[in-house]
């Protein structure tokens, strides 16, 4: 059995992945050594290399699996038959909850730091998480339009606009190191404003 990156799975695959996740988040991509990953995972280097002959493949699998997990949890918790304000508020809170979590921030920084040398890492990260959420929101907006709850011509653009509205104020502060964590009150303020602005434009 193989993943999208062509990595072989086996009995200790998840064990290797968990050990690598701990080391990558602590030491970054460049600082993470294969010896330390093997030690953290409790496997031999030979076992690790049998699954991941390249450290880039291992990091891509760690990043994409974490994104898939977060995206799948978000989709399971969303009631796609509920009214737009309810669904969009929930989607916005889940979205911000991940990207502003310690895990989300570290993964994002590693992907950005390595994007010049290894652009496939950033692509894998985007396709496994943000793209999944984007597709889910697009599908919801389409369903809501068919029920007469929204008036939207370009669904993909509307989904992207909502995501950007949800990052207002908070994202620049995070990127420039002004603030590294945000309270539930701060996140709710931004998400509520994003929903109201979105509905003022697209609501029926």
C-alpha positions as CSV (number, residue, x, y, z in Angstrom):
1,X,0.0,0.0,0.0
2,X,1.3,3.5,-0.8
3,X,0.5,7.1,-0.1
4,X,0.1,9.8,-2.7
5,X,3.9,10.4,-2.4
6,X,4.7,6.8,-3.2
7,X,5.7,5.9,0.3
8,X,5.4,2.3,1.4
9,X,3.2,1.6,4.4
10,X,3.8,-1.1,7.0
11,X,3.5,-2.2,10.6
12,X,5.6,0.6,12.1
13,X,4.6,3.3,9.6
14,X,2.5,5.3,12.1
15,X,5.2,4.9,14.7
16,X,7.8,6.5,12.4
17,X,5.3,9.2,11.5
18,X,4.7,10.2,15.1
19,X,8.4,10.3,16.0
20,X,9.1,12.4,12.9
21,X,6.3,14.8,13.8
22,X,7.8,15.4,17.2
23,X,11.3,16.0,15.9
24,X,10.3,18.2,13.0
25,X,8.1,20.5,15.2
26,X,11.0,20.8,17.7
27,X,14.0,21.1,15.4
28,X,12.5,22.2,12.0
29,X,13.2,20.5,8.7
30,X,16.8,21.4,8.4
31,X,17.7,20.7,12.0
32,X,15.9,17.3,12.2
33,X,18.4,14.4,11.9
34,X,17.5,11.0,10.7
35,X,19.2,9.5,13.8
36,X,17.1,11.6,16.1
37,X,13.9,10.7,14.2
38,X,14.7,7.0,14.4
39,X,15.4,7.3,18.1
40,X,12.2,9.3,18.8
41,X,10.2,6.7,16.8
42,X,11.9,3.8,18.5
43,X,12.9,2.1,15.3
44,X,16.2,1.4,13.5
45,X,17.5,3.7,10.7
46,X,17.1,0.8,8.4
47,X,13.4,0.6,9.2
48,X,13.0,4.3,8.8
49,X,14.7,4.3,5.4
50,X,12.6,1.4,4.3
51,X,9.5,3.6,4.6
52,X,11.1,7.0,3.7
53,X,14.3,6.9,1.7
54,X,14.3,10.8,1.6
55,X,13.8,13.2,4.5
56,X,11.6,15.4,2.3
57,X,9.2,12.5,1.7
58,X,9.0,12.0,5.4
59,X,8.2,15.7,6.1
60,X,5.7,15.9,3.3
61,X,3.9,12.9,4.8
62,X,3.9,14.4,8.3
63,X,2.6,17.7,7.1
64,X,0.0,16.3,4.8
65,X,-1.3,13.8,7.3
66,X,-1.7,16.5,9.9
67,X,-3.6,18.7,7.4
68,X,-5.8,15.8,6.4
69,X,-6.6,15.0,10.0
70,X,-7.6,18.6,10.8
71,X,-9.6,19.0,7.5
72,X,-11.4,15.7,8.0
73,X,-12.3,16.6,11.6
74,X,-13.7,19.9,10.4
75,X,-15.8,18.3,7.7
76,X,-17.2,15.7,10.0
77,X,-18.3,18.4,12.5
78,X,-20.0,20.6,9.8
79,X,-23.7,20.3,9.2
80,X,-23.9,21.1,5.5
81,X,-27.7,21.4,5.6
82,X,-27.6,24.2,8.2
83,X,-28.1,27.9,7.3
84,X,-25.1,29.9,6.1
85,X,-24.4,32.0,9.2
86,X,-24.1,28.8,11.3
87,X,-22.0,26.8,8.9
88,X,-19.7,29.7,8.0
89,X,-19.1,30.7,11.6
90,X,-18.2,27.1,12.4
91,X,-15.9,26.8,9.3
92,X,-14.2,30.0,10.2
93,X,-13.5,29.0,13.7
94,X,-12.1,25.6,12.7
95,X,-10.0,27.2,10.0
96,X,-8.5,29.8,12.4
97,X,-8.2,27.2,15.2
98,X,-5.8,25.2,13.1
99,X,-3.7,27.9,11.4
100,X,-3.2,29.7,14.7
101,X,-2.6,26.5,16.7
102,X,1.0,25.8,17.7
103,X,1.0,22.9,15.3
104,X,-0.4,24.9,12.4
105,X,2.1,27.8,12.9
106,X,5.1,25.5,13.0
107,X,4.1,23.5,10.0
108,X,3.4,26.7,8.1
109,X,6.8,28.2,8.9
110,X,8.7,25.1,8.0
111,X,6.8,24.9,4.7
112,X,7.6,28.6,3.9
113,X,11.2,28.2,5.0
114,X,11.8,25.3,2.7
115,X,9.5,26.3,-0.2
116,X,12.4,27.7,-2.4
117,X,14.4,24.5,-2.2
118,X,11.6,22.1,-2.1
119,X,8.4,23.6,-3.6
120,X,6.7,20.3,-3.5
121,X,6.5,20.5,0.3
122,X,4.4,23.6,0.1
123,X,2.2,22.2,-2.6
124,X,1.6,19.0,-0.6
125,X,0.7,21.0,2.5
126,X,-1.7,23.2,0.6
127,X,-3.4,20.4,-1.2
128,X,-3.9,18.3,2.0
129,X,-5.4,21.0,4.2
130,X,-6.3,24.4,2.8
131,X,-7.5,23.0,-0.5
132,X,-9.7,20.4,1.2
133,X,-11.3,23.1,3.2
134,X,-11.7,25.4,0.2
135,X,-13.5,22.6,-1.7
136,X,-15.8,21.9,1.2
137,X,-16.8,25.5,1.6
138,X,-17.3,25.8,-2.2
139,X,-19.6,22.8,-2.1
140,X,-21.5,24.2,0.8
141,X,-21.9,27.5,-0.9
142,X,-23.2,25.8,-4.0
143,X,-25.8,23.8,-1.9
144,X,-26.9,27.0,-0.1
145,X,-27.4,28.8,-3.3
146,X,-29.5,26.0,-4.6
147,X,-31.7,26.4,-1.5
148,X,-32.1,30.1,-2.2
149,X,-30.0,31.2,0.8
150,X,-27.1,32.8,-1.1
151,X,-26.7,34.7,-4.4
152,X,-23.2,33.8,-5.7
153,X,-21.9,33.5,-9.3
154,X,-18.3,32.6,-8.7
155,X,-18.2,30.0,-5.9
156,X,-14.4,29.5,-5.8
157,X,-13.9,33.3,-5.5
158,X,-16.5,33.6,-2.8
159,X,-14.8,30.7,-0.8
160,X,-11.4,32.4,-1.1
161,X,-12.9,35.8,0.0
162,X,-14.4,34.2,3.1
163,X,-11.1,32.6,4.0
164,X,-9.3,36.0,3.6
165,X,-11.9,37.8,5.7
166,X,-11.3,35.3,8.4
167,X,-7.6,36.2,8.5
168,X,-8.2,40.0,8.8
169,X,-6.0,41.7,11.4
170,X,-4.8,38.5,13.0
171,X,-2.7,37.0,10.2
172,X,-0.5,40.1,9.7
173,X,0.2,40.3,13.4
174,X,1.2,36.6,13.4
175,X,3.4,36.9,10.4
176,X,5.3,39.9,11.7
177,X,5.8,38.4,15.1
178,X,3.6,41.0,16.9
179,X,1.4,38.3,18.5
180,X,1.8,34.5,18.5
181,X,-1.4,33.4,20.1
182,X,-5.0,34.5,20.0
183,X,-7.9,34.1,22.5
184,X,-11.3,32.6,21.6
185,X,-12.7,36.1,22.0
186,X,-10.3,37.6,19.4
187,X,-11.0,34.8,17.0
188,X,-14.8,35.0,17.5
189,X,-14.7,38.8,16.8
190,X,-12.9,38.3,13.5
191,X,-15.0,35.3,12.4
192,X,-18.3,37.0,13.3
193,X,-17.2,40.1,11.3
194,X,-16.2,37.9,8.4
195,X,-19.6,36.1,8.4
196,X,-21.6,39.4,8.5
197,X,-19.5,41.0,5.8
198,X,-19.9,37.9,3.6
199,X,-23.6,37.7,4.2
200,X,-24.0,41.4,3.4
201,X,-22.5,40.7,0.0
202,X,-23.9,37.3,-0.8
203,X,-27.0,36.8,1.4
204,X,-30.5,36.8,-0.1
